[in-house]
Amino acid sequence: MTRREFDVVAADIMERSRDVILATQSGDAYPHVRMLFNLRCRERFPTLADYFRDKRLAVYLSTNTSSVKVRQVGSDARVTVYLALPAEIRGLMLSGRAVPDAEAKAALWVEGWERYYPLGQTDPDYTILRVDPVLARGWYAGKPIEFTL
């Protein structure tokens, strides 16, 4: 698979996977894994699609500033995310560094998230983490994928 083909495959998985699984370094020898909203999922978040047009493989995650995952990222920014289309046996793992992205907070706000962040998009407990991947692995069309980015 060429890099150009990979970019098409990755965009397909990222735009259709409903959720994203995030693994962080826990500091106790075992990673912590949890599922979050995939903000790139066009079906689930159609109003956000334009934001991601030029974001390449960056993964954006909404979470609580007070969460364990944010503390873990603050201690060790190395993370892995996994997006999948299980019925099609397609998946994409992206590993890289997660950083808070204050500029993305307003752009990625979704009506209804007041239930998570009562003060709205300016809630200090509302954070967007951006994962900038350096390694990609996965499975697509019966073949493995692996790229250093």
Contacts in CASP RR format, 6 or more apart in sequence:
PFRMAT RR
TARGET T0000
AUTHOR 0000-0000-0000
METHOD contacts of the structure
MODEL  1
MTRREFDVVAADIMERSRDVILATQSGDAYPHVRMLFNLRCRERFPTLAD
YFRDKRLAVYLSTNTSSVKVRQVGSDARVTVYLALPAEIRGLMLSGRAVP
DAEAKAALWVEGWERYYPLGQTDPDYTILRVDPVLARGWYAGKPIEFTL
1 9 0 8 1.000
1 140 0 8 1.000
1 143 0 8 1.000
1 145 0 8 1.000
3 147 0 8 1.000
6 136 0 8 1.000
6 145 0 8 1.000
6 147 0 8 1.000
7 56 0 8 1.000
9 92 0 8 1.000
9 140 0 8 1.000
9 141 0 8 1.000
9 145 0 8 1.000
10 57 0 8 1.000
10 92 0 8 1.000
10 136 0 8 1.000
12 90 0 8 1.000
13 83 0 8 1.000
13 84 0 8 1.000
13 85 0 8 1.000
13 90 0 8 1.000
13 91 0 8 1.000
13 92 0 8 1.000
13 140 0 8 1.000
14 38 0 8 1.000
14 40 0 8 1.000
14 57 0 8 1.000
14 59 0 8 1.000
14 83 0 8 1.000
14 92 0 8 1.000
15 40 0 8 1.000
15 41 0 8 1.000
15 42 0 8 1.000
15 49 0 8 1.000
16 41 0 8 1.000
16 42 0 8 1.000
16 43 0 8 1.000
16 85 0 8 1.000
17 38 0 8 1.000
17 40 0 8 1.000
17 41 0 8 1.000
17 83 0 8 1.000
17 84 0 8 1.000
17 85 0 8 1.000
17 91 0 8 1.000
17 92 0 8 1.000
18 38 0 8 1.000
18 41 0 8 1.000
18 43 0 8 1.000
18 44 0 8 1.000
19 35 0 8 1.000
19 36 0 8 1.000
19 37 0 8 1.000
19 38 0 8 1.000
19 41 0 8 1.000
19 83 0 8 1.000
20 35 0 8 1.000
20 36 0 8 1.000
20 37 0 8 1.000
20 38 0 8 1.000
20 59 0 8 1.000
20 61 0 8 1.000
20 81 0 8 1.000
20 82 0 8 1.000
20 83 0 8 1.000
21 33 0 8 1.000
21 34 0 8 1.000
21 35 0 8 1.000
21 36 0 8 1.000
21 81 0 8 1.000
21 82 0 8 1.000
21 83 0 8 1.000
21 84 0 8 1.000
22 33 0 8 1.000
22 34 0 8 1.000
22 35 0 8 1.000
22 36 0 8 1.000
22 61 0 8 1.000
22 69 0 8 1.000
22 79 0 8 1.000
22 80 0 8 1.000
22 81 0 8 1.000
23 31 0 8 1.000
23 32 0 8 1.000
23 33 0 8 1.000
23 79 0 8 1.000
23 80 0 8 1.000
23 81 0 8 1.000
23 82 0 8 1.000
24 31 0 8 1.000
24 32 0 8 1.000
24 69 0 8 1.000
24 72 0 8 1.000
24 73 0 8 1.000
24 76 0 8 1.000
24 79 0 8 1.000
24 98 0 8 1.000
25 31 0 8 1.000
25 32 0 8 1.000
25 72 0 8 1.000
25 75 0 8 1.000
25 76 0 8 1.000
25 78 0 8 1.000
25 79 0 8 1.000
26 32 0 8 1.000
26 72 0 8 1.000
27 72 0 8 1.000
27 75 0 8 1.000
27 76 0 8 1.000
31 80 0 8 1.000
32 68 0 8 1.000
32 69 0 8 1.000
32 72 0 8 1.000
34 69 0 8 1.000
36 61 0 8 1.000
36 62 0 8 1.000
36 63 0 8 1.000
37 44 0 8 1.000
37 45 0 8 1.000
37 61 0 8 1.000
37 62 0 8 1.000
38 44 0 8 1.000
38 83 0 8 1.000
39 45 0 8 1.000
39 48 0 8 1.000
39 52 0 8 1.000
39 60 0 8 1.000
39 61 0 8 1.000
39 62 0 8 1.000
39 108 0 8 1.000
40 48 0 8 1.000
40 49 0 8 1.000
40 52 0 8 1.000
40 59 0 8 1.000
40 60 0 8 1.000
42 49 0 8 1.000
45 110 0 8 1.000
47 110 0 8 1.000
48 107 0 8 1.000
48 108 0 8 1.000
48 110 0 8 1.000
51 104 0 8 1.000
51 107 0 8 1.000
51 108 0 8 1.000
52 60 0 8 1.000
57 94 0 8 1.000
57 133 0 8 1.000
57 136 0 8 1.000
57 149 0 8 1.000
58 130 0 8 1.000
58 131 0 8 1.000
58 132 0 8 1.000
58 133 0 8 1.000
59 81 0 8 1.000
59 83 0 8 1.000
59 94 0 8 1.000
59 130 0 8 1.000
59 131 0 8 1.000
59 133 0 8 1.000
60 101 0 8 1.000
60 104 0 8 1.000
60 108 0 8 1.000
60 128 0 8 1.000
60 129 0 8 1.000
60 130 0 8 1.000
60 131 0 8 1.000
61 81 0 8 1.000
61 98 0 8 1.000
61 128 0 8 1.000
61 129 0 8 1.000
61 130 0 8 1.000
61 131 0 8 1.000
62 108 0 8 1.000
62 110 0 8 1.000
62 113 0 8 1.000
62 116 0 8 1.000
62 126 0 8 1.000
62 127 0 8 1.000
62 128 0 8 1.000
63 69 0 8 1.000
63 70 0 8 1.000
63 127 0 8 1.000
63 128 0 8 1.000
63 129 0 8 1.000
64 70 0 8 1.000
64 116 0 8 1.000
64 117 0 8 1.000
64 125 0 8 1.000
64 126 0 8 1.000
64 127 0 8 1.000
65 124 0 8 1.000
65 125 0 8 1.000
65 126 0 8 1.000
65 127 0 8 1.000
66 125 0 8 1.000
69 129 0 8 1.000
70 100 0 8 1.000
70 127 0 8 1.000
70 129 0 8 1.000
73 79 0 8 1.000
73 98 0 8 1.000
73 99 0 8 1.000
73 129 0 8 1.000
77 96 0 8 1.000
77 97 0 8 1.000
77 98 0 8 1.000
77 99 0 8 1.000
78 95 0 8 1.000
78 96 0 8 1.000
78 97 0 8 1.000
79 95 0 8 1.000
79 96 0 8 1.000
79 97 0 8 1.000
79 98 0 8 1.000
79 131 0 8 1.000
80 93 0 8 1.000
80 94 0 8 1.000
80 95 0 8 1.000
80 96 0 8 1.000
81 93 0 8 1.000
81 94 0 8 1.000
81 95 0 8 1.000
81 131 0 8 1.000
81 133 0 8 1.000
82 91 0 8 1.000
82 92 0 8 1.000
82 93 0 8 1.000
82 94 0 8 1.000
83 91 0 8 1.000
83 92 0 8 1.000
83 94 0 8 1.000
84 90 0 8 1.000
84 91 0 8 1.000
84 92 0 8 1.000
85 91 0 8 1.000
89 139 0 8 1.000
89 142 0 8 1.000
90 139 0 8 1.000
90 140 0 8 1.000
90 141 0 8 1.000
91 138 0 8 1.000
91 139 0 8 1.000
91 140 0 8 1.000
92 136 0 8 1.000
92 137 0 8 1.000
92 138 0 8 1.000
92 140 0 8 1.000
92 145 0 8 1.000
93 136 0 8 1.000
93 137 0 8 1.000
93 138 0 8 1.000
94 131 0 8 1.000
94 133 0 8 1.000
94 135 0 8 1.000
94 136 0 8 1.000
95 133 0 8 1.000
95 134 0 8 1.000
95 135 0 8 1.000
95 136 0 8 1.000
95 137 0 8 1.000
96 131 0 8 1.000
96 132 0 8 1.000
96 133 0 8 1.000
96 134 0 8 1.000
96 135 0 8 1.000
97 131 0 8 1.000
97 132 0 8 1.000
97 134 0 8 1.000
98 129 0 8 1.000
98 130 0 8 1.000
98 131 0 8 1.000
99 129 0 8 1.000
99 130 0 8 1.000
99 132 0 8 1.000
100 127 0 8 1.000
100 128 0 8 1.000
100 129 0 8 1.000
100 130 0 8 1.000
101 128 0 8 1.000
101 129 0 8 1.000
101 130 0 8 1.000
102 128 0 8 1.000
104 128 0 8 1.000
104 130 0 8 1.000
105 121 0 8 1.000
105 126 0 8 1.000
105 127 0 8 1.000
105 128 0 8 1.000
106 121 0 8 1.000
108 128 0 8 1.000
109 120 0 8 1.000
109 121 0 8 1.000
109 126 0 8 1.000
113 120 0 8 1.000
113 126 0 8 1.000
114 120 0 8 1.000
116 126 0 8 1.000
117 123 0 8 1.000
117 125 0 8 1.000
117 126 0 8 1.000
119 125 0 8 1.000
119 126 0 8 1.000
120 126 0 8 1.000
133 149 0 8 1.000
134 148 0 8 1.000
134 149 0 8 1.000
135 147 0 8 1.000
135 148 0 8 1.000
135 149 0 8 1.000
136 145 0 8 1.000
136 146 0 8 1.000
136 147 0 8 1.000
136 149 0 8 1.000
137 144 0 8 1.000
137 145 0 8 1.000
137 146 0 8 1.000
137 147 0 8 1.000
138 144 0 8 1.000
138 145 0 8 1.000
138 146 0 8 1.000
139 145 0 8 1.000
END
